[in-house]
Amino acid sequence: MKTMPAKTRPFDPATYLDNEEGIAAYLNEVLLSNDPGFIADALGVVARAALGMATVARDAGLSRGGLYWTLGQDGSLELCSNSDPKAYLA
């Protein structure tokens, strides 16, 4: 007898990040991974959850599509040591 595969829906953590404490806890766990792709993806998740990608893209001077690409797991997120990270967390 054949078994049917389970039907699942894609998981989007952004739907659960509805307060600052949840966002902080999520980012803390992600940063512990030291995985640049995971960190970039998590920043995108937080951007979607907190502000919306259109707002973040406009403020960053990027197109919405460019921001999705940059903050995706295969994106090219580059963190510069000479920038002030607090400026992005305000």
N, C-alpha and C positions, 0 to 999 in steps of 0.2 A: 504494500500500500504506500502510495506517495504522500509525503507530507508537504503541505503548502508553506511557502516561506511567510514569515510574519510580515504584516504590513506596518510600516513605520513612517513617521513624518520626520522631515529634517529638524534637527535641534538648533534653536537660535538662542544663545545665552542672553542676547540683548533684551529679550522679553522679560527676563527675571532681574535685570539690573535697573531697579526703579528708585533707588535711593543712594546717597553718597556712601553709606557704610557698605552696602553690597558691592558697589563699584570698587571701593578701596580694597575690600577683601579679595575680589576677583583679580585685580591687578597685582596684589601682593603674591598670590599663588602663581600667577603667570610669570612674574619676574623671577621667581625661584627656579623656574625651568631652565633659564639661560638659553632658551631656544629663540633665536631672532625671528623666525617665521611665526612662531606661536605668539610672541610679544607683539609683532606687527599686526597680526590678526586680532588680538585682544584689544589693541588700541582702536582698531576699526569697529569692533563690537561696542566698545564704550562710546565712541563717537556717535554711532547710530542710536544707542540707548539714551545718551544724555542730551545731545544737541540736535542730532540729525545730520546726515552727511552733507546736505546742501549747505548748511550753516558753516560747518567745519571747512568744507572746500572753499567757500567764499572767503572766510577769514584767513585761510592759508594761501590764497591766491592760486588755487588749483581748480581744474574742472572736477566735477563730481566723479566722473569715470576714472580720471587720473588718481584721485584720492582713494577710490575703491581698489585700484591696482596697487598703489603704494602700500596700503594698509592690509592687503591680502597676504595669505601665507607664502605666496610666491613673489611678493612685491619686493621693492628695493628700498626698504626703510633704512635710512642711515641716520644715526644719532651722532651729533657732533659734540665733542667734549668742550668746545669753546662756546657753546650756547648755554643759555640759562634755562634749565628744564622747568623751573617754577613758572616761567612765562606761559607754558602750555597747560599748566594745571590750575590756572586762576579761574 
